[in-house]
């Protein structure tokens, strides 16, 4: 990695967003997908490198490995996400150009010891929250999931063959 970038302590950040933290107990995979969706939007406005590190120890690591420019890394036992973040910084050509997002004191200390900058997950999370709770017309619109995007891409590539009028069928949640 070279140039300005962010390394994000994934579950640490996820649990600083109340609506995602509440969801994580019942559907961790969906909570991760929603977090990645927000990070993709955030990154898109800045055009910088973003890596999100999730602790894979004892958890189902089924999220995508990349999401529209956001690199996703799962630690592998016995390495923790904290150790994975330290390894990413150790391998970075210019750690001074890296911002580490975590509220874990040890992660932040190790990052600063390598020359990286840090920001608390709570502070970073404030910039990820939707600007408004609902669209101006009051209608709540669901977020697009990766599988929905794939369905629409297939629809436009192959046409309506085999599809009900109106586009890909929506999956019930």
Buried (B, 14 or more C-beta within 10 A) or exposed (E): BEEBBBBBBBBBBBBBBEEBEEBBEEEBBBBBBBBBBBBBEBBEEEEBBBBBBBBBBEBEBEBEEEBBEBBBBBBEEEBBBBBBBBBBBEEBEEBEBBBBBBBBEEBBEBBEEBEBBBBBBEEBBEEBEEEEEEEEEEEEEEEEBBEBEEBEEEBEEEEEEEBEEEEBEEEEE
